Amino acid sequence: MWISLTTAQINFLIAIMSAVSVFSAFVLVSWPYLMPDTLGARMKKVSDEREEIRRRERSKLHDDTLPSLRTEPKKIFKDILNRLNLWGELNNTVMVKKLRMAGYRGQSPVVTFVAAQVIIPCSMFVVTTLFAFVMPKQVDYPFFAKLSAVMAATLVGYYAPGLYIKNKVNKRQTAIRRAWPDALDLLLICAESGMGLESALAKVADEIVVQCPELAQEFTLLTAELSYLPDRHKAYENLAERTGLDAVKALVISLRQAEKYGTSLGQSLRVLAQETRDQRMSAAEKKAAALPPKLTVPMILFFLPVLFAIIMTPALIQVFNLR
């Protein structure tokens, strides 16, 4: 069915379409001026925020690296060690190494840790003893059960500081392990550009501080030790001891060989970076391969009952309807 239009109507439609076209062209041309693109402003804002975060991390890094070695322990902790004659525990090299690997350096963390191993078990013992033997309860438990609860709480309080330090060490090593390949790449770029080792380590520390403050702190401390220790190899060994990672030990060996035999540091860094990335990929593949056995029990407990209910419900409805 054709609709007949008069000449006036056709001219009117042409005029409307022309007006719409002119208006659309005007909006298209003037749109950048009417509604400016905020992408550049947003990107500049993000860049400024990133630089501000990096500046704060750098200042925090430089403020906390060396002064932490001179921090004095609290007086109450020193009094506890004096009264119980526990100053000999400060020579426990295993405990000191664990604290360094957790990021706690100097004498103050060691004193605090030894005092915590005394304060926390005593507090747990007093609290559980009051709760078990002094406070009135509606149900009277046997004496052996109460004594077992008190001893268990005391043991938990004794091992709690060690478990906390172990957790801190694991978190710190995980953070360093994730950022290590990128740090080696940055160190390789700095070394091949002609920078010295101390300058390269300082530059890498400044660049990686946002991604991994722990690794940046270790590099900054290594730079400081290289500047004042008479034996540079001792500074490398301290880095490996503070981190406790095989990848860092491999870098330490490469640095020592490069200084002793004059071998190429760039080639060693390139090989170490590739090996570290391969190890990280292998660890990810290992975790992915371990997922099916871990998902077996959740699937049996949660997925299969729901699946059976969905499959069997229509059949059961039909059976009961037929009856």
Steps between C-alpha positions, in 0.01 A plus 500: 500500500657820382456824687467804278671815621453846372783722390469715811529196727806373314665839527416507872662158554808607305526813711473297825763250383728783395458669836576174683808443281628853560440469875675162510797636309518799733489273808765271348736787430446681829481188724867510605451862608163448667596172675880482519662157523593431862725203418814711504401660828424161653829356379688799638321461832589131517861580411517768769351263757751231402789742537366615836475142623850430374632814670340402832634147474847630420501736797366226725758260363793733566364593843448142616802318358797608708342678799322173592840357589536756779151471650507448875276230651228596745598526865246239615649240268852576620383469861353157427825380348695643796281335762496160328862520381407434137757720328680187385206427270603796288792293373266240351608521137205299370249736660691808381505365143128433510431854617722644227321291239170638633630857457587572863860615544697625793491415870155641577299233310705223663433637848130540418477145367669347807276705730192393303595136549479569875203739517256319270522152662473650849198705397334198341574292810349757736190561286421131441566414866258768616243389246537129581538496879380832643204622295171323592345290224180306466681184383791375709763334279749244636824627649712324237304666218549842658872439550536381139326813373732723706813321375380508138431874519843558653670304221304692237614826660861383499501401132284793381793747452693242298199426281447873444864546393476194273190644334674834449801323345277306258311814394822695453664223297189465283499874425871500415468186288222654291688823433843342456490443118394860437773625734760294312381644168531853635842421644605355164390816316688721747814284482506492119446876483835552674387572855700376797365230727417735788326747268313220326378354830386844620317562173328161508399560862341832406314350204372183669399656832131516400487141379700345786612721791670201664737443208564872464593513867742209459667665199530829687656327797737312267606831343567645844702195606706511180595859582626445855592131540867427431414164339248523218445124506368534854231738375394247236488222759287719727252549217470125445467442875227764544286364216564126525411441133694284258450753220667772707785264589553437128525876441749529785716229344487677163599833655791343685622322187467817295715693747751220553552375144375796296224305325209670327234602748240573231499146363471355850207729582327407176532128572387544861196702396396235248551219751296685761215554255509132406485404866206731557320350201576148625359588842182635337465184290553288809221682681273462198575126483413463869153649455311184384582294812413796721166549323395134537361530853314831439347356184380189684358701789349797317471449123385140464200520741372808318554330163313187613216715635467685167504176300268296722244767596308500164486118501371492858237762419377293206491181710298661777263664248432164334398355834 
